[in-house]
């Protein structure tokens, strides 16, 4: 049986919706938020994280069919 | 050489989670020594005919999104307008110069589709192991 690690889901559940989120390099913490990709990138640098992983949160967390 | 990507988990409204294959990528303009974006998450999606990225990422690179070639795409939610631009996509095994679509309506940062991604990798989705295996194809 595969055990699903839900740490990431718990982290993202608390993140603002319809936003750009910068995660720490190990993807275990939110280090910056922005209204655009560029804003999240800039805010991440301001937070001292030069190598984040950025993602966009949806307006509502629904199963994807894009 | 292949790499194994554990599926990434996302929350679902009302509880529960979903899992999907995600690769962290950078993109850049195709100009020599053009700076790359920070890494961002792109879903590996065999249902996408080409790679698609949110317009916000393209604007960060300086692209004038609406000046791209218009391509209307058909999805489960109907027809969506995308704008095509030639970009460099940084992938395991090296950079790929591709034509990608950009859209403000994409609900996520990026999709890695058939044209531009699946034509460069052998892709195995293994839902029992909750992982995706990628092997770069180098064509002669």
N, CA and C atoms of all chains as a GROMACS GRO file, in nm:
protein
  618
    1UNK      N    1   0.084  -0.119   0.000
    1UNK     CA    2   0.000   0.000   0.000
    1UNK      C    3   0.088   0.125   0.000
    2UNK      N    4   0.052   0.223  -0.079
    2UNK     CA    5   0.128   0.346  -0.083
    2UNK      C    6   0.074   0.443   0.020
    3UNK      N    7   0.164   0.494   0.102
    3UNK     CA    8   0.123   0.592   0.203
    3UNK      C    9   0.144   0.731   0.144
    4UNK      N   10   0.039   0.811   0.145
    4UNK     CA   11   0.047   0.945   0.089
    4UNK      C   12   0.087   1.045   0.196
    5UNK      N   13   0.193   1.117   0.170
    5UNK     CA   14   0.238   1.221   0.262
    5UNK      C   15   0.155   1.348   0.235
    6UNK      N   16   0.075   1.388   0.333
    6UNK     CA   17  -0.016   1.500   0.310
    6UNK      C   18   0.039   1.632   0.363
    7UNK      N   19   0.167   1.634   0.400
    7UNK     CA   20   0.225   1.757   0.453
    7UNK      C   21   0.209   1.874   0.356
    8UNK      N   22   0.238   1.846   0.230
    8UNK     CA   23   0.227   1.950   0.127
    8UNK      C   24   0.082   1.998   0.114
    9UNK      N   25  -0.012   1.904   0.119
    9UNK     CA   26  -0.152   1.943   0.108
    9UNK      C   27  -0.192   2.032   0.225
   10UNK      N   28  -0.146   1.998   0.344
   10UNK     CA   29  -0.177   2.080   0.462
   10UNK      C   30  -0.117   2.219   0.447
   11UNK      N   31   0.004   2.225   0.392
   11UNK     CA   32   0.071   2.353   0.371
   11UNK      C   33  -0.009   2.440   0.273
   12UNK      N   34  -0.049   2.379   0.163
   12UNK     CA   35  -0.119   2.456   0.059
   12UNK      C   36  -0.261   2.491   0.100
   13UNK      N   37  -0.320   2.408   0.184
   13UNK     CA   38  -0.457   2.437   0.229
   13UNK      C   39  -0.463   2.572   0.302
   14UNK      N   40  -0.353   2.608   0.366
   14UNK     CA   41  -0.349   2.735   0.439
   14UNK      C   42  -0.301   2.852   0.354
   15UNK      N   43  -0.269   2.827   0.229
   15UNK     CA   44  -0.217   2.934   0.143
   15UNK      C   45  -0.332   3.012   0.080
   16UNK      N   46  -0.311   3.139   0.050
   16UNK     CA   47  -0.418   3.216  -0.016
   16UNK      C   48  -0.450   3.160  -0.154
   17UNK      N   49  -0.578   3.166  -0.189
   17UNK     CA   50  -0.622   3.115  -0.319
   17UNK      C   51  -0.594   3.217  -0.429
   18UNK      N   52  -0.586   3.167  -0.550
   18UNK     CA   53  -0.565   3.251  -0.670
   18UNK      C   54  -0.443   3.342  -0.652
   19UNK      N   55  -0.337   3.284  -0.603
   19UNK     CA   56  -0.215   3.359  -0.576
   19UNK      C   57  -0.094   3.280  -0.625
   20UNK      N   58   0.018   3.348  -0.628
   20UNK     CA   59   0.144   3.282  -0.661
   20UNK      C   60   0.220   3.260  -0.530
   21UNK      N   61   0.262   3.137  -0.511
   21UNK     CA   62   0.325   3.096  -0.385
   21UNK      C   63   0.467   3.050  -0.413
   22UNK      N   64   0.562   3.101  -0.336
   22UNK     CA   65   0.700   3.053  -0.346
   22UNK      C   66   0.727   2.962  -0.228
   23UNK      N   67   0.770   2.841  -0.259
   23UNK     CA   68   0.805   2.744  -0.156
   23UNK      C   69   0.955   2.741  -0.137
   24UNK      N   70   0.997   2.704  -0.018
   24UNK     CA   71   1.141   2.685   0.008
   24UNK      C   72   1.197   2.578  -0.086
   25UNK      N   73   1.329   2.575  -0.099
   25UNK     CA   74   1.392   2.482  -0.192
   25UNK      C   75   1.350   2.337  -0.167
   26UNK      N   76   1.330   2.302  -0.038
   26UNK     CA   77   1.288   2.165  -0.008
   26UNK      C   78   1.135   2.150  -0.010
   27UNK      N   79   1.066   2.258  -0.045
   27UNK     CA   80   0.921   2.259  -0.065
   27UNK      C   81   0.842   2.224   0.061
   28UNK      N   82   0.898   2.260   0.177
   28UNK     CA   83   0.829   2.228   0.302
   28UNK      C   84   0.772   2.354   0.370
   29UNK      N   85   0.799   2.472   0.314
   29UNK     CA   86   0.751   2.595   0.376
   29UNK      C   87   0.720   2.699   0.269
   30UNK      N   88   0.621   2.782   0.298
   30UNK     CA   89   0.591   2.895   0.211
   30UNK      C   90   0.681   3.011   0.252
   31UNK      N   91   0.758   3.062   0.157
   31UNK     CA   92   0.852   3.170   0.190
   31UNK      C   93   0.806   3.305   0.136
   32UNK      N   94   0.716   3.304   0.039
   32UNK     CA   95   0.669   3.432  -0.017
   32UNK      C   96   0.539   3.409  -0.094
   33UNK      N   97   0.467   3.519  -0.110
   33UNK     CA   98   0.338   3.517  -0.181
   33UNK      C   99   0.336   3.638  -0.272
   34UNK      N  100   0.268   3.629  -0.384
   34UNK     CA  101   0.255   3.744  -0.472
   34UNK      C  102   0.128   3.735  -0.555
   35UNK      N  103   0.088   3.848  -0.609
   35UNK     CA  104  -0.028   3.851  -0.697
   35UNK      C  105   0.010   3.809  -0.839
   36UNK      N  106   0.141   3.816  -0.868
   36UNK     CA  107   0.191   3.772  -0.998
   36UNK      C  108   0.311   3.681  -0.975
   37UNK      N  109   0.351   3.613  -1.083
   37UNK     CA  110   0.471   3.528  -1.074
   37UNK      C  111   0.592   3.613  -1.035
   38UNK      N  112   0.605   3.729  -1.099
   38UNK     CA  113   0.720   3.814  -1.071
   38UNK      C  114   0.722   3.865  -0.928
   39UNK      N  115   0.604   3.896  -0.876
   39UNK     CA  116   0.596   3.945  -0.738
   39UNK      C  117   0.638   3.836  -0.640
   40UNK      N  118   0.593   3.715  -0.665
   40UNK     CA  119   0.632   3.604  -0.577
   40UNK      C  120   0.783   3.579  -0.585
   41UNK      N  121   0.838   3.590  -0.705
   41UNK     CA  122   0.983   3.570  -0.723
   41UNK      C  123   1.060   3.678  -0.648
   42UNK      N  124   1.014   3.803  -0.663
   42UNK     CA  125   1.083   3.915  -0.597
   42UNK      C  126   1.071   3.904  -0.445
   43UNK      N  127   0.952   3.871  -0.397
   43UNK     CA  128   0.932   3.858  -0.252
   43UNK      C  129   1.012   3.742  -0.194
   44UNK      N  130   1.032   3.640  -0.274
   44UNK     CA  131   1.114   3.527  -0.229
   44UNK      C  132   1.258   3.572  -0.210
   45UNK      N  133   1.309   3.649  -0.305
   45UNK     CA  134   1.447   3.700  -0.291
   45UNK      C  135   1.458   3.790  -0.168
   46UNK      N  136   1.356   3.873  -0.147
   46UNK     CA  137   1.357   3.960  -0.028
   46UNK      C  138   1.359   3.878   0.101
   47UNK      N  139   1.297   3.760   0.094
   47UNK     CA  140   1.294   3.672   0.213
   47UNK      C  141   1.423   3.591   0.225
   48UNK      N  142   1.514   3.613   0.132
   48UNK     CA  143   1.643   3.544   0.140
   48UNK      C  144   1.646   3.408   0.074
   49UNK      N  145   1.542   3.378  -0.006
   49UNK     CA  146   1.538   3.249  -0.074
   49UNK      C  147   1.552   3.274  -0.225
   50UNK      N  148   1.670   3.242  -0.277
   50UNK     CA  149   1.698   3.269  -0.418
   50UNK      C  150   1.657   3.155  -0.510
   51UNK      N  151   1.632   3.038  -0.452
   51UNK     CA  152   1.601   2.922  -0.535
   51UNK      C  153   1.470   2.856  -0.492
   52UNK      N  154   1.361   2.932  -0.499
   52UNK     CA  155   1.233   2.875  -0.455
   52UNK      C  156   1.172   2.788  -0.566
   53UNK      N  157   1.063   2.726  -0.532
   53UNK     CA  158   0.978   2.661  -0.632
   53UNK      C  159   0.844   2.734  -0.626
   54UNK      N  160   0.804   2.788  -0.739
   54UNK     CA  161   0.684   2.871  -0.741
   54UNK      C  162   0.568   2.794  -0.802
   55UNK      N  163   0.453   2.814  -0.745
   55UNK     CA  164   0.332   2.753  -0.801
   55UNK      C  165   0.217   2.852  -0.791
   56UNK      N  166   0.113   2.824  -0.868
   56UNK     CA  167  -0.006   2.909  -0.862
   56UNK      C  168  -0.116   2.830  -0.793
   57UNK      N  169  -0.178   2.894  -0.694
   57UNK     CA  170  -0.294   2.829  -0.632
   57UNK      C  171  -0.419   2.864  -0.714
   58UNK      N  172  -0.513   2.771  -0.720
   58UNK     CA  173  -0.635   2.797  -0.798
   58UNK      C  174  -0.735   2.882  -0.719
   59UNK      N  175  -0.845   2.920  -0.784
   59UNK     CA  176  -0.950   2.994  -0.713
   59UNK      C  177  -1.020   2.904  -0.612
   60UNK      N  178  -1.023   2.777  -0.643
   60UNK     CA  179  -1.078   2.678  -0.550
   60UNK      C  180  -1.007   2.546  -0.580
   61UNK      N  181  -0.976   2.471  -0.475
   61UNK     CA  182  -0.902   2.345  -0.494
   61UNK      C  183  -0.999   2.237  -0.541
   62UNK      N  184  -1.002   2.216  -0.670
   62UNK     CA  185  -1.087   2.112  -0.728
   62UNK      C  186  -0.999   2.014  -0.805
   63UNK      N  187  -1.048   1.893  -0.829
   63UNK     CA  188  -0.971   1.802  -0.914
   63UNK      C  189  -0.949   1.866  -1.051
   64UNK      N  190  -0.832   1.848  -1.106
   64UNK     CA  191  -0.796   1.913  -1.232
   64UNK      C  192  -0.850   1.836  -1.352
   65UNK      N  193  -0.902   1.909  -1.448
   65UNK     CA  194  -0.933   1.852  -1.580
   65UNK      C  195  -0.908   1.964  -1.679
   66UNK      N  196  -0.781   1.987  -1.706
   66UNK     CA  197  -0.746   2.098  -1.796
   66UNK      C  198  -0.692   2.043  -1.926
   67UNK      N  199   1.941   0.736  -1.879
   67UNK     CA  200   1.917   0.756  -1.737
   67UNK      C  201   1.775   0.806  -1.715
   68UNK      N  202   1.710   0.752  -1.614
   68UNK     CA  203   1.574   0.797  -1.587
   68UNK      C  204   1.567   0.862  -1.449
   69UNK      N  205   1.466   0.943  -1.432
   69UNK     CA  206   1.442   1.002  -1.301
   69UNK      C  207   1.301   0.966  -1.256
   70UNK      N  208   1.285   0.950  -1.127
   70UNK     CA  209   1.154   0.917  -1.072
   70UNK      C  210   1.102   1.035  -0.992
   71UNK      N  211   0.984   1.077  -1.026
   71UNK     CA  212   0.922   1.191  -0.959
   71UNK      C  213   0.806   1.142  -0.874
   72UNK      N  214   0.818   1.150  -0.743
   72UNK     CA  215   0.700   1.117  -0.660
   72UNK      C  216   0.586   1.214  -0.693
   73UNK      N  217   0.465   1.162  -0.702
   73UNK     CA  218   0.351   1.251  -0.726
   73UNK      C  219   0.346   1.358  -0.617
   74UNK      N  220   0.303   1.477  -0.657
   74UNK     CA  221   0.284   1.584  -0.559
   74UNK      C  222   0.137   1.588  -0.518
   75UNK      N  223   0.117   1.619  -0.392
   75UNK     CA  224  -0.016   1.615  -0.333
   75UNK      C  225  -0.072   1.756  -0.318
   76UNK      N  226  -0.195   1.774  -0.358
   76UNK     CA  227  -0.262   1.903  -0.342
   76UNK      C  228  -0.392   1.882  -0.265
   77UNK      N  229  -0.435   1.984  -0.193
   77UNK     CA  230  -0.560   1.969  -0.117
   77UNK      C  231  -0.681   1.977  -0.210
   78UNK      N  232  -0.792   1.929  -0.162
   78UNK     CA  233  -0.919   1.945  -0.232
   78UNK      C  234  -1.016   2.020  -0.144
   79UNK      N  235  -1.096   2.104  -0.208
   79UNK     CA  236  -1.198   2.179  -0.135
   79UNK      C  237  -1.290   2.080  -0.062
   80UNK      N  238  -1.312   2.105   0.065
   80UNK     CA  239  -1.400   2.018   0.142
   80UNK      C  240  -1.331   1.898   0.203
   81UNK      N  241  -1.199   1.888   0.182
   81UNK     CA  242  -1.126   1.775   0.240
   81UNK      C  243  -1.072   1.682   0.134
   82UNK      N  244  -0.981   1.597   0.175
   82UNK     CA  245  -0.920   1.504   0.081
   82UNK      C  246  -0.806   1.568   0.004
   83UNK      N  247  -0.742   1.487  -0.075
   83UNK     CA  248  -0.626   1.535  -0.153
   83UNK      C  249  -0.632   1.476  -0.293
   84UNK      N  250  -0.556   1.537  -0.383
   84UNK     CA  251  -0.535   1.478  -0.516
   84UNK      C  252  -0.386   1.470  -0.540
   85UNK      N  253  -0.346   1.376  -0.624
   85UNK     CA  254  -0.204   1.356  -0.653
   85UNK      C  255  -0.182   1.363  -0.804
   86UNK      N  256  -0.074   1.426  -0.844
   86UNK     CA  257  -0.042   1.428  -0.987
   86UNK      C  258   0.107   1.442  -1.008
   87UNK      N  259   0.149   1.412  -1.130
   87UNK     CA  260   0.290   1.416  -1.168
   87UNK      C  261   0.327   1.560  -1.200
   88UNK      N  262   0.426   1.610  -1.132
   88UNK     CA  263   0.467   1.750  -1.146
   88UNK      C  264   0.619   1.755  -1.163
   89UNK      N  265   0.664   1.838  -1.255
   89UNK     CA  266   0.807   1.860  -1.274
   89UNK      C  267   0.836   2.009  -1.251
   90UNK      N  268   0.941   2.035  -1.178
   90UNK     CA  269   0.982   2.176  -1.160
   90UNK      C  270   1.069   2.216  -1.279
   91UNK      N  271   1.031   2.324  -1.346
   91UNK     CA  272   1.102   2.367  -1.466
   91UNK      C  273   1.133   2.517  -1.458
   92UNK      N  274   1.220   2.563  -1.546
   92UNK     CA  275   1.240   2.706  -1.569
   92UNK      C  276   1.214   2.730  -1.717
   93UNK      N  277   1.178   2.852  -1.751
   93UNK     CA  278   1.174   2.890  -1.891
   93UNK      C  279   1.252   3.019  -1.909
   94UNK      N  280   1.284   3.050  -2.033
   94UNK     CA  281   1.358   3.172  -2.066
   94UNK      C  282   1.325   3.210  -2.210
   95UNK      N  283   1.362   3.330  -2.248
   95UNK     CA  284   1.356   3.364  -2.390
   95UNK      C  285   1.465   3.283  -2.461
   96UNK      N  286   1.451   3.271  -2.592
   96UNK     CA  287   1.549   3.189  -2.665
   96UNK      C  288   1.680   3.262  -2.694
   97UNK      N  289   1.685   3.391  -2.663
   97UNK     CA  290   1.809   3.466  -2.688
   97UNK      C  291   1.923   3.409  -2.606
   98UNK      N  292   2.044   3.416  -2.661
   98UNK     CA  293   2.161   3.363  -2.594
   98UNK      C  294   2.179   3.431  -2.458
   99UNK      N  295   2.204   3.352  -2.355
   99UNK     CA  296   2.227   3.401  -2.219
   99UNK      C  297   2.106   3.472  -2.157
  100UNK      N  298   1.989   3.449  -2.212
  100UNK     CA  299   1.868   3.509  -2.154
  100UNK      C  300   1.848   3.453  -2.013
  101UNK      N  301   1.813   3.538  -1.916
  101UNK     CA  302   1.793   3.488  -1.780
  101UNK      C  303   1.672   3.396  -1.771
  102UNK      N  304   1.684   3.298  -1.683
  102UNK     CA  305   1.573   3.204  -1.662
  102UNK      C  306   1.481   3.255  -1.553
  103UNK      N  307   1.358   3.207  -1.556
  103UNK     CA  308   1.267   3.230  -1.443
  103UNK      C  309   1.317   3.149  -1.324
  104UNK      N  310   1.262   3.179  -1.208
  104UNK     CA  311   1.276   3.086  -1.096
  104UNK      C  312   1.208   2.955  -1.137
  105UNK      N  313   1.242   2.847  -1.066
  105UNK     CA  314   1.175   2.721  -1.094
  105UNK      C  315   1.026   2.732  -1.058
  106UNK      N  316   0.945   2.667  -1.138
  106UNK     CA  317   0.802   2.664  -1.106
  106UNK      C  318   0.747   2.526  -1.140
  107UNK      N  319   0.630   2.497  -1.083
  107UNK     CA  320   0.571   2.365  -1.100
  107UNK      C  321   0.490   2.357  -1.229
  108UNK      N  322   0.513   2.250  -1.304
  108UNK     CA  323   0.434   2.225  -1.424
  108UNK      C  324   0.384   2.081  -1.420
  109UNK      N  325   0.257   2.064  -1.444
  109UNK     CA  326   0.196   1.931  -1.440
  109UNK      C  327   0.222   1.858  -1.570
  110UNK      N  328   0.262   1.734  -1.559
  110UNK     CA  329   0.284   1.650  -1.677
  110UNK      C  330   0.148   1.599  -1.723
  111UNK      N  331   0.104   1.644  -1.840
  111UNK     CA  332  -0.034   1.626  -1.882
  111UNK      C  333  -0.040   1.575  -2.026
  112UNK      N  334  -0.062   1.446  -2.040
  112UNK     CA  335  -0.067   1.389  -2.175
  112UNK      C  336  -0.190   1.436  -2.252
  113UNK      N  337  -0.285   1.498  -2.184
  113UNK     CA  338  -0.403   1.550  -2.252
  113UNK      C  339  -0.383   1.687  -2.313
  114UNK      N  340  -0.270   1.748  -2.286
  114UNK     CA  341  -0.242   1.879  -2.344
  114UNK      C  342  -0.163   1.860  -2.474
  115UNK      N  343  -0.207   1.925  -2.580
  115UNK     CA  344  -0.142   1.904  -2.709
  115UNK      C  345  -0.005   1.970  -2.716
  116UNK      N  346   0.014   2.073  -2.638
  116UNK     CA  347   0.146   2.138  -2.630
  116UNK      C  348   0.167   2.192  -2.489
  117UNK      N  349   0.286   2.243  -2.462
  117UNK     CA  350   0.313   2.299  -2.330
  117UNK      C  351   0.242   2.432  -2.316
  118UNK      N  352   0.180   2.452  -2.202
  118UNK     CA  353   0.106   2.575  -2.174
  118UNK      C  354   0.156   2.634  -2.042
  119UNK      N  355   0.168   2.765  -2.042
  119UNK     CA  356   0.212   2.833  -1.920
  119UNK      C  357   0.121   2.951  -1.893
  120UNK      N  358   0.112   2.987  -1.765
  120UNK     CA  359   0.032   3.102  -1.729
  120UNK      C  360   0.098   3.228  -1.784
  121UNK      N  361   0.017   3.319  -1.834
  121UNK     CA  362   0.069   3.442  -1.894
  121UNK      C  363   0.156   3.522  -1.798
  122UNK      N  364   0.128   3.511  -1.669
  122UNK     CA  365   0.205   3.587  -1.570
  122UNK      C  366   0.354   3.552  -1.578
  123UNK      N  367   0.383   3.427  -1.610
  123UNK     CA  368   0.524   3.385  -1.621
  123UNK      C  369   0.585   3.446  -1.747
  124UNK      N  370   0.509   3.444  -1.855
  124UNK     CA  371   0.559   3.504  -1.979
  124UNK      C  372   0.583   3.653  -1.966
  125UNK      N  373   0.494   3.720  -1.898
  125UNK     CA  374   0.511   3.866  -1.878
  125UNK      C  375   0.635   3.893  -1.795
  126UNK      N  376   0.663   3.807  -1.699
  126UNK     CA  377   0.783   3.822  -1.617
  126UNK      C  378   0.908   3.819  -1.706
  127UNK      N  379   0.902   3.740  -1.813
  127UNK     CA  380   1.016   3.731  -1.905
  127UNK      C  381   1.021   3.849  -2.002
  128UNK      N  382   0.914   3.927  -2.005
  128UNK     CA  383   0.910   4.040  -2.096
  128UNK      C  384   0.830   4.015  -2.222
  129UNK      N  385   0.766   3.900  -2.230
  129UNK     CA  386   0.684   3.872  -2.349
  129UNK      C  387   0.560   3.960  -2.350
  130UNK      N  388   0.526   4.008  -2.468
  130UNK     CA  389   0.398   4.076  -2.484
  130UNK      C  390   0.301   3.967  -2.530
  131UNK      N  391   0.233   3.912  -2.433
  131UNK     CA  392   0.159   3.787  -2.455
  131UNK      C  393   0.061   3.798  -2.571
  132UNK      N  394  -0.019   3.903  -2.574
  132UNK     CA  395  -0.125   3.913  -2.674
  132UNK      C  396  -0.070   3.938  -2.815
  133UNK      N  397   0.060   3.958  -2.828
  133UNK     CA  398   0.120   3.973  -2.962
  133UNK      C  399   0.158   3.837  -3.022
  134UNK      N  400   0.141   3.733  -2.945
  134UNK     CA  401   0.172   3.600  -2.996
  134UNK      C  402   0.066   3.551  -3.093
  135UNK      N  403   0.102   3.448  -3.168
  135UNK     CA  404   0.007   3.385  -3.259
  135UNK      C  405  -0.108   3.326  -3.178
  136UNK      N  406  -0.230   3.355  -3.220
  136UNK     CA  407  -0.347   3.306  -3.146
  136UNK      C  408  -0.370   3.158  -3.177
  137UNK      N  409  -0.393   3.081  -3.073
  137UNK     CA  410  -0.434   2.941  -3.091
  137UNK      C  411  -0.549   2.914  -2.994
  138UNK      N  412  -0.664   2.883  -3.049
  138UNK     CA  413  -0.777   2.845  -2.965
  138UNK      C  414  -0.771   2.696  -2.941
  139UNK      N  415  -0.786   2.657  -2.817
  139UNK     CA  416  -0.778   2.515  -2.783
  139UNK      C  417  -0.912   2.469  -2.726
  140UNK      N  418  -0.940   2.343  -2.746
  140UNK     CA  419  -1.066   2.286  -2.700
  140UNK      C  420  -1.040   2.196  -2.580
  141UNK      N  421  -1.106   2.227  -2.470
  141UNK     CA  422  -1.092   2.147  -2.349
  141UNK      C  423  -1.227   2.112  -2.294
  142UNK      N  424  -1.226   2.050  -2.178
  142UNK     CA  425  -1.352   2.005  -2.120
  142UNK      C  426  -1.442   2.123  -2.082
  143UNK      N  427  -1.378   2.238  -2.060
  143UNK     CA  428  -1.456   2.358  -2.025
  143UNK      C  429  -1.488   2.445  -2.145
  144UNK      N  430  -1.464   2.392  -2.265
  144UNK     CA  431  -1.493   2.468  -2.385
  144UNK      C  432  -1.367   2.516  -2.453
  145UNK      N  433  -1.382   2.624  -2.529
  145UNK     CA  434  -1.270   2.676  -2.608
  145UNK      C  435  -1.196   2.782  -2.526
  146UNK      N  436  -1.064   2.771  -2.526
  146UNK     CA  437  -0.981   2.867  -2.453
  146UNK      C  438  -0.880   2.928  -2.551
  147UNK      N  439  -0.857   3.057  -2.537
  147UNK     CA  440  -0.762   3.126  -2.625
  147UNK      C  441  -0.623   3.125  -2.562
  148UNK      N  442  -0.526   3.084  -2.639
  148UNK     CA  443  -0.387   3.091  -2.594
  148UNK      C  444  -0.307   3.168  -2.698
  149UNK      N  445  -0.192   3.217  -2.656
  149UNK     CA  446  -0.102   3.292  -2.744
  149UNK      C  447   0.031   3.220  -2.748
  150UNK      N  448   0.080   3.197  -2.868
  150UNK     CA  449   0.201   3.116  -2.884
  150UNK      C  450   0.326   3.202  -2.887
  151UNK      N  451   0.428   3.154  -2.818
  151UNK     CA  452   0.559   3.220  -2.819
  151UNK      C  453   0.668   3.114  -2.818
  152UNK      N  454   0.778   3.145  -2.882
  152UNK     CA  455   0.893   3.055  -2.882
  152UNK      C  456   0.978   3.083  -2.758
  153UNK      N  457   0.999   2.979  -2.680
  153UNK     CA  458   1.074   2.994  -2.555
  153UNK      C  459   1.173   2.879  -2.538
  154UNK      N  460   1.261   2.895  -2.442
  154UNK     CA  461   1.351   2.786  -2.404
  154UNK      C  462   1.297   2.724  -2.276
  155UNK      N  463   1.279   2.593  -2.280
  155UNK     CA  464   1.226   2.519  -2.165
  155UNK      C  465   1.339   2.434  -2.106
  156UNK      N  466   1.371   2.459  -1.980
  156UNK     CA  467   1.481   2.387  -1.916
  156UNK      C  468   1.429   2.260  -1.849
  157UNK      N  469   1.476   2.149  -1.898
  157UNK     CA  470   1.428   2.017  -1.859
  157UNK      C  471   1.546   1.929  -1.816
  158UNK      N  472   1.519   1.820  -1.746
  158UNK     CA  473   1.628   1.726  -1.718
  158UNK      C  474   1.691   1.679  -1.850
  159UNK      N  475   1.820   1.686  -1.857
  159UNK     CA  476   1.889   1.646  -1.980
  159UNK      C  477   1.920   1.761  -2.073
  160UNK      N  478   1.869   1.879  -2.039
  160UNK     CA  479   1.906   1.995  -2.120
  160UNK      C  480   1.789   2.076  -2.169
  161UNK      N  481   1.822   2.189  -2.228
  161UNK     CA  482   1.720   2.285  -2.270
  161UNK      C  483   1.653   2.241  -2.399
  162UNK      N  484   1.525   2.277  -2.413
  162UNK     CA  485   1.451   2.250  -2.536
  162UNK      C  486   1.391   2.381  -2.586
  163UNK      N  487   1.416   2.412  -2.710
  163UNK     CA  488   1.353   2.529  -2.770
  163UNK      C  489   1.217   2.486  -2.825
  164UNK      N  490   1.114   2.544  -2.770
  164UNK     CA  491   0.979   2.499  -2.806
  164UNK      C  492   0.890   2.619  -2.835
  165UNK      N  493   0.777   2.591  -2.899
  165UNK     CA  494   0.669   2.689  -2.913
  165UNK      C  495   0.564   2.652  -2.809
  166UNK      N  496   0.537   2.744  -2.717
  166UNK     CA  497   0.445   2.716  -2.607
  166UNK      C  498   0.328   2.813  -2.608
  167UNK      N  499   0.218   2.770  -2.549
  167UNK     CA  500   0.102   2.856  -2.536
  167UNK      C  501   0.102   2.926  -2.401
  168UNK      N  502   0.048   3.048  -2.401
  168UNK     CA  503   0.036   3.124  -2.276
  168UNK      C  504  -0.110   3.168  -2.261
  169UNK      N  505  -0.159   3.158  -2.138
  169UNK     CA  506  -0.298   3.195  -2.112
  169UNK      C  507  -0.313   3.252  -1.972
  170UNK      N  508  -0.398   3.354  -1.961
  170UNK     CA  509  -0.431   3.409  -1.829
  170UNK      C  510  -0.531   3.320  -1.757
  171UNK      N  511  -0.596   3.233  -1.830
  171UNK     CA  512  -0.703   3.153  -1.772
  171UNK      C  513  -0.657   3.020  -1.714
  172UNK      N  514  -0.529   2.989  -1.732
  172UNK     CA  515  -0.478   2.864  -1.679
  172UNK      C  516  -0.485   2.868  -1.525
  173UNK      N  517  -0.547   2.769  -1.461
  173UNK     CA  518  -0.562   2.776  -1.315
  173UNK      C  519  -0.436   2.736  -1.239
  174UNK      N  520  -0.329   2.710  -1.311
  174UNK     CA  521  -0.203   2.669  -1.248
  174UNK      C  522  -0.087   2.730  -1.327
  175UNK      N  523   0.035   2.703  -1.281
  175UNK     CA  524   0.150   2.769  -1.344
  175UNK      C  525   0.182   2.715  -1.482
  176UNK      N  526   0.176   2.583  -1.499
  176UNK     CA  527   0.213   2.530  -1.629
  176UNK      C  528   0.170   2.386  -1.650
  177UNK      N  529   0.160   2.351  -1.778
  177UNK     CA  530   0.131   2.214  -1.820
  177UNK      C  531   0.238   2.171  -1.918
  178UNK      N  532   0.288   2.050  -1.902
  178UNK     CA  533   0.385   1.996  -1.997
  178UNK      C  534   0.311   1.897  -2.086
  179UNK      N  535   0.293   1.933  -2.212
  179UNK     CA  536   0.209   1.855  -2.302
  179UNK      C  537   0.285   1.778  -2.407
  180UNK      N  538   0.208   1.729  -2.506
  180UNK     CA  539   0.264   1.638  -2.606
  180UNK      C  540   0.375   1.705  -2.687
  181UNK      N  541   0.344   1.822  -2.741
  181UNK     CA  542   0.441   1.892  -2.825
  181UNK      C  543   0.532   1.975  -2.735
  182UNK      N  544   0.657   1.937  -2.727
  182UNK     CA  545   0.751   2.013  -2.645
  182UNK      C  546   0.801   1.936  -2.524
  183UNK      N  547   0.719   1.841  -2.476
  183UNK     CA  548   0.763   1.761  -2.361
  183UNK      C  549   0.758   1.611  -2.390
  184UNK      N  550   0.639   1.560  -2.422
  184UNK     CA  551   0.627   1.416  -2.443
  184UNK      C  552   0.705   1.369  -2.566
  185UNK      N  553   0.736   1.461  -2.657
  185UNK     CA  554   0.819   1.422  -2.771
  185UNK      C  555   0.968   1.420  -2.735
  186UNK      N  556   0.999   1.448  -2.610
  186UNK     CA  557   1.138   1.445  -2.563
  186UNK      C  558   1.161   1.346  -2.450
  187UNK      N  559   1.055   1.284  -2.402
  187UNK     CA  560   1.069   1.191  -2.289
  187UNK      C  561   0.982   1.067  -2.310
  188UNK      N  562   1.035   0.955  -2.264
  188UNK     CA  563   0.951   0.839  -2.242
  188UNK      C  564   0.894   0.858  -2.102
  189UNK      N  565   0.762   0.853  -2.090
  189UNK     CA  566   0.696   0.886  -1.964
  189UNK      C  567   0.614   0.766  -1.916
  190UNK      N  568   0.639   0.725  -1.793
  190UNK     CA  569   0.562   0.616  -1.734
  190UNK      C  570   0.494   0.666  -1.607
  191UNK      N  571   0.361   0.666  -1.609
  191UNK     CA  572   0.286   0.701  -1.489
  191UNK      C  573   0.260   0.573  -1.410
  192UNK      N  574   0.298   0.572  -1.285
  192UNK     CA  575   0.278   0.454  -1.201
  192UNK      C  576   0.197   0.496  -1.078
  193UNK      N  577   0.066   0.485  -1.091
  193UNK     CA  578  -0.020   0.531  -0.982
  193UNK      C  579  -0.012   0.441  -0.860
  194UNK      N  580   0.025   0.314  -0.879
  194UNK     CA  581   0.038   0.227  -0.762
  194UNK      C  582   0.154   0.271  -0.674
  195UNK      N  583   0.259   0.321  -0.736
  195UNK     CA  584   0.375   0.370  -0.660
  195UNK      C  585   0.368   0.521  -0.639
  196UNK      N  586   0.262   0.584  -0.694
  196UNK     CA  587   0.246   0.730  -0.681
  196UNK      C  588   0.369   0.803  -0.733
  197UNK      N  589   0.415   0.762  -0.850
  197UNK     CA  590   0.531   0.829  -0.907
  197UNK      C  591   0.527   0.824  -1.058
  198UNK      N  592   0.605   0.910  -1.119
  198UNK     CA  593   0.618   0.918  -1.264
  198UNK      C  594   0.766   0.902  -1.298
  199UNK      N  595   0.793   0.821  -1.400
  199UNK     CA  596   0.933   0.799  -1.439
  199UNK      C  597   0.957   0.862  -1.576
  200UNK      N  598   1.064   0.939  -1.585
  200UNK     CA  599   1.097   1.009  -1.709
  200UNK      C  600   1.231   0.961  -1.762
  201UNK      N  601   1.235   0.937  -1.890
  201UNK     CA  602   1.362   0.904  -1.956
  201UNK      C  603   1.375   0.991  -2.079
  202UNK      N  604   1.479   1.071  -2.083
  202UNK     CA  605   1.496   1.166  -2.194
  202UNK      C  606   1.527   1.089  -2.323
  203UNK      N  607   1.464   1.130  -2.429
  203UNK     CA  608   1.488   1.072  -2.562
  203UNK      C  609   1.573   1.174  -2.639
  204UNK      N  610   1.686   1.131  -2.686
  204UNK     CA  611   1.770   1.219  -2.767
  204UNK      C  612   1.766   1.169  -2.910
  205UNK      N  613   1.698   1.246  -2.995
  205UNK     CA  614   1.683   1.203  -3.134
  205UNK      C  615   1.805   1.243  -3.215
  206UNK      N  616   1.844   1.152  -3.305
  206UNK     CA  617   1.962   1.179  -3.390
  206UNK      C  618   1.931   1.288  -3.492
   0.00000   0.00000   0.00000
